[in-house]
Amino acid sequence: MTEAEVRQIMGRYMEGSGWPTIPGSSTNAPGTLKIVGGDSQYSTETSPSGQMVIRGSLVFRHSNDGAFNSDWGIISLSSGRVVNVEFSPD
């Protein structure tokens, strides 16, 4: 599946982590996000707007409510195509 197809299917969800980057981090400063309760780790950076992004991935969430704002669908891409899909519950 391509990135465009993912965005079309996931269009009703909010795109992006919604998380601010750690204060003091600079744009494109690398970091690591470990998924609690699992073995997955992702390389992160800061977007120009100050939001944490996962490198090479799209992140979708269904809510900004504090109880659910970290329910993420993480779609990893390589060469513009999906290579992995993971759900990370809040």
C-alpha positions in Angstrom: 0.0 0.0 0.0 1.3 3.5 -0.7 1.4 6.5 1.6 -1.4 8.2 -0.4 -3.6 5.1 0.0 -3.0 5.1 3.8 -3.9 8.7 4.1 -7.1 8.1 2.1 -8.1 5.2 4.3 -7.2 6.9 7.6 -8.7 10.3 6.5 -11.2 10.4 9.3 -8.5 10.2 12.0 -6.1 13.0 13.2 -2.7 12.7 11.7 0.4 13.2 13.9 1.4 12.3 17.4 -0.1 15.4 19.0 2.8 15.3 21.4 5.2 18.3 21.8 8.8 17.5 21.6 10.9 17.6 24.8 11.6 21.2 25.8 15.0 22.3 24.7 15.2 19.8 21.8 16.1 21.3 18.5 14.4 20.6 15.2 15.5 17.2 13.8 17.2 16.4 17.1 17.1 12.6 17.2 15.3 10.8 20.0 13.9 7.3 20.7 10.4 6.3 21.5 9.9 2.9 23.2 6.4 1.5 23.1 5.5 0.5 26.7 4.5 -3.2 27.0 6.2 -4.1 23.7 9.6 -4.4 22.1 9.1 -1.7 19.5 11.3 1.4 19.4 11.1 4.3 17.0 13.5 7.1 16.1 11.9 10.5 16.6 12.6 14.1 15.6 10.9 17.4 15.9 8.7 18.9 13.2 8.9 22.6 12.3 5.7 23.1 14.4 7.4 21.5 17.5 5.5 18.2 17.4 7.3 14.9 17.9 7.3 12.8 14.7 8.4 9.3 14.2 10.9 9.1 11.4 9.7 7.2 8.3 6.2 6.7 9.7 2.8 8.1 9.7 0.9 8.4 13.1 -2.9 8.5 13.4 -5.0 9.0 16.5 -8.7 9.2 17.2 -8.8 11.7 20.0 -7.1 14.7 21.7 -8.7 13.7 25.1 -6.1 13.0 27.7 -7.4 9.5 28.3 -7.0 8.5 24.6 -4.5 10.9 23.0 -1.8 8.3 22.8 -3.9 5.6 21.1 -1.7 5.6 18.0 -1.8 3.7 14.7 1.8 3.8 13.5 2.4 3.0 9.9 6.0 2.6 8.9 7.0 3.3 5.3 10.0 2.4 3.2 10.4 3.8 -0.3 6.8 5.2 -0.1 5.2 1.8 0.7 3.9 0.4 4.0 6.3 -2.1 5.6 4.8 -2.3 9.1 1.6 -1.4 11.0 1.3 -1.2 14.8 -1.3 -0.1 17.2 0.0 1.5 20.4 -2.8 1.9 23.0 -2.7 4.8 25.5 
